[in-house]
C-alpha cells in the first residue's frame, strides 16, 4: 500500500480529469493521497476535493512564488514603496488566516497540514533593494504561516529552492534558521511540535542533515530516479528509514521512464519500485512513517 503525501490534483491538467486520475491511482495500489495547496484559490479546491473523495486529504498554503510574482510586478521602475509591498503581505496573510479558520471549522475536517510553504530565491537577482524587499516578504509570509501551523499542531510541508552555488542570502539556510528558531521556542515551552516535511528535498548535505537532526521527514518524488540526479539518491541514503516519505508532486516530476510526460499520480508506484530495487527499502516502513505524520489515514489502511 502506498499513500501519496504530495500531489496537485487541484491543478491542471489533473483537475479536469480528476475522477480518472483518482481511480487510476486506487487501481494501482495507491490507497490515499494528500492534495497540496499553493494559493488561496487552489487551496480551496484542495479542500473541496478532499470532501469529495474519502481517501483524500488536503493542505492549504500560499507558495512563495505566488506572492513573489505579484510583488515583482509592482517593483518595475522606481515608483514602488515598501508600504505597497506590505499591503500585499497583509492581504495575503488575512486571506490565509480566513481560509485556515474555515478549514478547521468544517464538520468533516479534511485539512491535515499547511504547505507547501517556504522560501524560493531561485529566480531572485543577487543583490539590491528590490531583492531585499522580495526576500523580506517571503520570510514574513513564511513565518506567518509557519506560526499558524505550530499553533494548531498541523504538519508543515516545506518548499525550499535556491541556486546551487549561492552562498549569501541562501534560501536553504534561511529556511532552516526560521524553522529551528520556532522549534526551539516550542521545545523550551514544552509545547507540541508538528511534523516538518522537506518536500522533494534538495540542497546542501549539511542543510539536509540539520533538518534530519531536527526530526524532519524527507519527501522523495520521481526525480530521485533521474540518471542526472545522484545527489538526490545521496540524500535518500543519508535519510533514516523512519523519516522517508513518498510523493509524486504530480503533475510534475514524472519518474525517469516517463520523464518529460505529465506526471500522473499513479506513477508513484514506479518511484516506489525504483527505491525498492536500488535501496531495498521496505515500503511498509514508508507507510508506517506516513501514518505517523498523517494518522488520518489510519482508517484508510485498516
N, C-alpha and C positions, 0 to 999 in steps of 0.2 A: 504493500500500500504506500502511496505517495501523496503528500499534501504540498501543493504549490504555494509557497509562502509569499510570492510576489508576482502578480500578473495584472496587466492593464486591460481587463475585459471591458472597461469603461471607455476605451479609446478605439478609434478606427485603425485598421479595418476589422477589428474583432467585434465591436459593439453591434454593428448592423447584422451580424450573423451569430449573435451570442448564443442562441439555442443550439445551433450546430456545433459550435466550439465547445460548449459545456458538455454536450452529450459525447462528443469525441473524447474529451478528457476522461469522463467517467468510464467509457468503454475501454480505455487503455490503462485502467487501474489507478487513475488519479481520483482519490476519494473526496477531496475537498480543495478549496483554493481561497486565497485572500486577494480581493480586488483593491488595488492601491490608488489612492487619490493623489493628485498633483496640483489641483487648483480647486476653487470653491465649486465650480460647475461639475467637474468630473468626480469630485468627492461626493457630491450629492447623488450623482449617478451610481457611484460605487455602493452607497448606502441603499439605494433603490434595488439594485441587482442583488445585493445580499438579502434583502427582504424577499425577493422573488425565488431565489434558489436556496434550499435549506442547508446545503453543504458549503455555501459560500459566505464569507465574512468580509468586512471592509475596514480600510483605514482611511483617514482624511488628512489632508495636508495642503500647504502652499509650498510647492517646489521652488528652490532658489532661483531657477531660471525664469519662472513665471513673472515675478515682480522685477527681476533684473532687466528684462526686456522693456517693461513699462518705464522703469527709471531711465534706462539708456535713451529712450525716445525723447525724454524731456531734457537730456543733457547735451543735445545738439546745439552748438553755438555757445555763447557765453551768458545767456539771459536767465539761466536756471538759478534757483535759490535752494538753500538747504531746507527751508520751510516747505517748499513744494515736495521735495523728496520725503520729508517727514509726514506730510499729509497722506501720501500714498501708503506709507508704512502703517499709519494709524487706521486707514480704511481697511487694509488687508487684515490687520490684527482684529479689528472689530467684527469683520465678516467671519473670520475663522472661529472666534470665540462663540459667535451665534450658532454656527453650524455644529460645533462641538457640543454645546448645550442641547441642541435639538437631537443630536445622535444619542446622547446619554439619557435623554428623557423618553426615548421610544420604549414602548412596552416590550416588544420583541427586539431587545438591544442586539445589534449585529456589529457594532464597532469594536474592533479588537486591537487598535493601535493608532499611533499618529506617525504618518510618514507617507511619502518619503520627504524628509526634511534634511537640511544640512547646509553645506557651503559648496559653491561651484565657482572657482576662479578661472576655469579652463580658458574662457574666451576674453578675460579681462586684460586690459593693457597693463604693462609692467608698473608704471608709476603715474602720479599726477592726482590732482584734486578730484577729478571725476572718478578715477578708480577707487580712491579713498571713500568717496560717498557711497558707491555701489557696494564696496566691501563692508562698510559700516551698516548699510541697510540689510545686507544678507545676514550679518551677525545678529542684528536686532530682532529680525523676524524669526530666525532660527532659535534664538534664546527664548523668545516669547512662546513659541510652540513647544519647545523642549520643557519649559517650566510647567506648562499645562499638562504635558504627558506625565511628568513626575507627580504633579498634584493629584492626578486621577489614576496613578499607577498603571498607565497604558504603555505597552511596549513601544519602543521608538525605532523606526526604520530610517536609517541614515543613508543619504545620497551625498557622496563626497568626491570631488573631482578637481584636478589641477594639472598643469603641465608637469611632466616627469622631472624636468631639470630646474624647476623653480625653487629657489632656496629662501627668498624673502617673501613675507606675507603668504605663506603656504596654506592652502585650504585644509590639507590633511592635519597638520599640527594645530591650526586654529580650532578645528572641529574637536580634536581630542582635548585641548585645553578647556574648551567650553563645557564639554560633557564631563570631564573629570572633576571640574570645579563644583558643579551641581551634585555630582555623585558623592563627593567628599562631604559636602554640606549635609546631605541626607543621611549619610553614614554617621556623622557626628551627632545628628539629632535623632538617630535610631528610627528613622522613618523608612518605610518600604521603598525599594528601588526597582523601577521597572526594567524589563529586559531591554538590552541595547543590541540592535542588529546592524551590522555593516552590510548593506545591500550591495550585491555584485561587487564584492570587495576588490579594491586595487590600492596601490600606493606603496610608499616605502615600507620595508620589512619591519623597521623599528616602530613605525606608526601602527602597523597591524599588531605587533607584539604588545604594544602599550594597551590597545583595546582588548586583546585577549587577557592580559593581566587584570584588566578592569572587570572581566567577566562577560565580555560581549560575545554574541553569536556572530558567525560569519556566513553570509549567504553566497551560494555559488550558482551561477547560471550557465547557459550554453557556451559562453565564451571561454570557459575553463577547458573546453575540448579543442580550441583552436591550435593549430600547429605553431603559430607565431605568438603564443601566449604562455611560454614556460613559467613566467613569473607568477601567473595565477595558480598554476599547479604547485609551485613552491609555497604559495600562501596556503593552499589546501593541505599540503604535507605538514606545515607548521601549526595548523589549527587542531586543537584537541578534538577527538572524535565526538565528544559530548557537546561540542559547540558548533557543529556543522548543520547548516540548513540548506534545503534545495529550493530553487526558484527558476522561473522561466524568464521573467521580465518581458514576456510576450506583450506586444508583437515584435519586440526587439530581440537581438542576440540569439538567433537560431543556432543550434549546435552545428558542429563542423560539417557533418554530412549534408546539411541543408543550409549552409552559410549563404547569405545573400537573399534568401527567401523570407517571406513574412514568417515570423516565429509563431507557430500555432501552439496553444497551451499544452497539448498532449506531447509535444516534443520533449518535455521534461523527462519522459521515460528514457530517451536516448542519452541525455546527460547523466541520468542515474546509472544506466548500464555502463557508460564510459568510466564513471568513477568506481563502479564495482569491479570492472575488468582491470583497470590500471592500478587501483589502490586497495583492492579487496575490502572496500568499505561495506559494512553490513547496513543495508537500508533500514532495518528495524531500529538501529541506533539513531539514524536521522529522524525517523518517525517519532521516536521517543523524545528527541530534542524538541521537535515541533510541538508535540503535545504539552511539553513542559512550558514552553513560551506561550502557546495558544491553547489552553485547556478547553476552550470552547469546542474544539474538535473531538473531544473525548467521546461524545455521543455518536459521532460520525463513524468511528472505527470499532465501536462495540458490536 
